[in-house]
Amino acid sequence: GAAATLLLAACAGPTRITGEGAAFERTGRFAVNVTEAGAAPEAVQGGFAWRDTGRVLQIDLTNPLGSTLARIVVEPSGAVLEYSDGSIETAANADALLAKVVNTPLPVADLRDWLQGRAGTGEIQNMERDGQGRPLSFGQGGWQLRLSRYDAAGPGLLRLDRRDGSRQISVRLAIDTQAG
């Protein structure tokens, strides 16, 4: 019985973030892998809930069993990460916040567009589109992206890869298609 409960908890998706007004919302799972020559690989995975009103972005991060690890809130005035223990980190924006916290650049600002199946701001390299005109793969901001499994709200699977010298960063986002 306990093993079945743990298995079901591991499969439980993150809880949707509630709020008032129109917002782009997604839930799903993430995996971040960092490899560097001469160093042990680093990996973190879990679930996420995303709620973006266009002005305020909230991201909840959970461990694989569904317990909340942290909440990120991004507003025009800056970004705040609150851990489950109540401690707080702040930065001018979400990208700077995550670079500070995890010591790895992660493109939160561009994810606001990429999760909706569109290129972010800035130069785009080698755009490939599907038969419906949706982006399938392209390069932007030092990242190589592959988007697939589209539903009405955007891609259901995003793969992001980046090489910084000898460091390779891979991010995978698998969206719960019933969300949106």
C-alpha positions, 0 to 999 in steps of 0.5 A: 500500500505504501509503495503504491501511494508513493508511486501515485504521488510521484506521478501526481502533477503540480498544482495549478496556480490560482489567480484572478484575471486572464493568464497563460497557464501551464503545468508539467515536468522539468529536467535540467542537466549540466555536464562539464568536462572533468566534473560530475554531471548535475541534474535536477528534475521535478514539476512546475506550474506556470501562470503569466498574466503578461505583467506578473509571472508566477512559477511554482517548482516542486520536487518529483513527489509534488512537494513545493520547493520554491515560488518565483514571482516576476514583476516589472520591479524585479524577481523574487524566489521564495523557498519553502522554508521562507528564505528569499532571493531577489534580482532585477529579473528572472534570468538574473535570479536563476543565474544567481541561485543555480549558477547556470543561465536559464532563459525564463524571459524567453520561456514566456514566448517559447511556451506559447510556441513563438520565438522570443525577442532577439535574433533567430537562427535556422527557424524550421516550422511545421505544416501549420506554421508553428516553430519546430526548431530554431536557435535564439539567445545561445539556445538551440530549441526543439518544440513538439507535441503542440496542443491548442495552447502551445508545444507540449514538449520543449527541448533546450540545449546550450553549450558554454565552453566546456559546459553543456546545459540541457533543459526539458519541459514536458507539459501536461496537455490538459492544462492551458 
